[in-house]
Amino acid sequence: MRAIWKGAVSFGLVSIGVKLYSATEEKDIRFHQVHREDGGRIRYKRTCQVCGEEVTYDDIAKGYDIGGGEMVILTDEDFAELPLSSSRAIDVLEFVPAEQVDPILYNKAYFLEPEGTATKPYVLLRDALADSERVAIVKVALRQREQLATLRVREGVLLLNTMLWPDEIRKPDFGFLDEDLKVRPPELAMASSLIDSMAGEFEPDAFTDDYRAALQEVIDAKVEGREVVQPEEVEEAPAAAVDLMAALKASVERARSARGEAPAGGGGEPTPISAARSAQKKAAEKKAAKAPAKKTAEKKAAPKKAAAKKAAEGEKKPAAKKAAPKKAAPKKAARKTA
């Protein structure tokens, strides 16, 4: 790596000489604009819009457009007189808990290396910063611009993260923020279950840039003059969910299947929604089982009641027939007497 800046970290009355290195690099494949017929590079000339002449770097200045086609021209002397704290110092302002710094503020990252005899105070600041579990808020002037930044420890090295100023963060102004949208508890429970089913530990090395790898394969094939192997078809994005609950449930099952876990209905851990639905289903089945049993009991009892009724009627009829002759006896006796 090549140092892009040299200066010192001002920590109270302690000054620590450091070198600054870019901590990140973009791996994008870069292209040149070329002539399609012969592959010649395309060059652009810096020409003046007023006189049409080509301009060298020495004759180029910075201009601020104030509107109406008018420009305010600034020279190097104008920039040199700006009130920068120091062009070669990193001033520690305060130490704050890391969670209080919103990640949206972070811009670029740089490694700090101790220079010369500054190794011991560098290690002292590093260890004290790690023990405090805080980050240092600093100001630094890079590329003729004062920037807010943080100092923290990463893998035994001090890391400088430049930050955006608060007024550089845009505020979201979207219509749906003013709408009164309600999320049903079952939907929220299912979404939480989906998050739990997809939970894991973040391992950056597990993710790869598939597009860049495929593009490099195309370039290598062109260089070697061989046939380009087409990559596998990319899975199409799913259509917008019509039934939110069904989509959430399917997502949970898919996530569990990808992790090699049993589905919710096959002995896996039930979700809040599946448990509630299972309880409702069991209650309905129990109620449905009681109704046929009651009807069956009534059907079985009906023949017994009819038989008992017939038996009672049969007992009453013979008694009536036997009593009839006793009433007729006095009439016969009267006839004999006459």
Secondary structure, 3 states (H helix, E strand, C coil): CCCCEEEEEEECCEEEEEEEEECCCCCCCCCCCECCCCCCECCCCCECCCCCCECCHHHCCEEEEEECCEEEEECHHHHHCCCCCCCCEEEEEEEEEHHHCCHHHEEEEEEEEECHHHHHHHHHHHHHHHHHCEEEEEEEEECCEEEEEEEEEECCEEEEEEECCHHHCCCCCCHHHHCCCCCCHHHHHHHHHHHHHCCCCCCHHHCCCHHHHHHHHHHHHHHHCCCCCCCCCCCCCCCCCCCHHHHHHHHHHHHHHHCCCCCHHHCCCCCHHHHHHHHHHHHHHHHHHHHHHHHHHHHHHHHHHHHHHHHHHHHHHHHHHHHHHHHHHHHHHHHHHC
